[in-house]
């Protein structure tokens, strides 16, 4: 069985990381042959070249160049896939003509978030609705996402992200991480994400300042890059600069997360609703409790009161309170970490995700 996967780019992000995990996991299935089309030359995850999957770059230059439809059609006619599996709303639109002209079923895997109050002015929602009649199945990575996009139950399917535990098999030592970022405190709190409007680093920073005003045993880390990074740097007063570290983009995020006492995910719910956050899965896989903004798929990943705490959006005081509660109680911190790891293995394992996709493929050929 031949599956051709379509994705806009392989830049650093949760959607792209999830695809890399699927490509890894699918290697166990000898009757499944995957091909990959990327509509951009932006490849952050260089490991994709080591997975033995044929990769075709079909750049959209300029973006509205209609020739990309024809080039994809020619590829499909030559390679003869049994299924097309799109991995984003734009790649779904690009795949529709080839699907219809060549009679290849289209699996629409575009839903990876769960925004509130969606309407047709949202481009992803508009594309999803436009593509729905041409999609045999619409896959979301959270139940909240399928609900947000109003996908009928007979057409929608939830397949959770899968985490590859091999990613945490060879970690850099905690001593090296502490030395690299000059961390002297016994406790570390961190948030991984892109400094853009979707992630609410500002609430995280405000919560950190509240905690730092009350205690001296913790350092806060902010891991990632993006357009809002410099503005966020300016929020940290001079007195707390040494204990609030902006690491910038990192390639070995897992080794840094391994040093955390707990992980945080603060989301700007006014513009974004999480699907299943890969940052949270990293925290869970490494046995860390999570404090996160309630809403979307985060409520499916974090079991409130057991694997961490959920707090209301844009509530730095509440976030600071829950962070301090975990830092103050070592037994609670460890228990939540163990529960988080167990939940990750039971719900978000790589084999479970891969098996679910393989079953989907076989059912729809």
Secondary structure, 3 states (H helix, E strand, C coil): CEEEEEECCECCCHHHHHHHHHHHHHHHCCCCEEEEEECCCCECCHHHHHCCCEEEECCCCCCCCCHHHHHHHHHHHHHCCCEEEECCHHHHHHHHHHHHHHCCEEEEEEECECCCCCCCCCHHHHHHHHHHCCCCEEEECCHHHHHHCCCCCCCEEECCCCECHHHHCCCCCHHHHHHHCCCCCCEEEEEECCCCCCECHHHHHHHHHHHHCCCCCEEEEEECCCCCHHHHHCCCCHHHHHHEEEEECCCCHHHHHCCCCEEEECECCCCCCECCCHHHHHHHHCCCEEEEECCCCHHHHCCECCCEEEECCCCHHHHHHHHHHHHHCHHHHHHHHHHHHHHHHHHCEHHHHHHHHHHHHHHHC
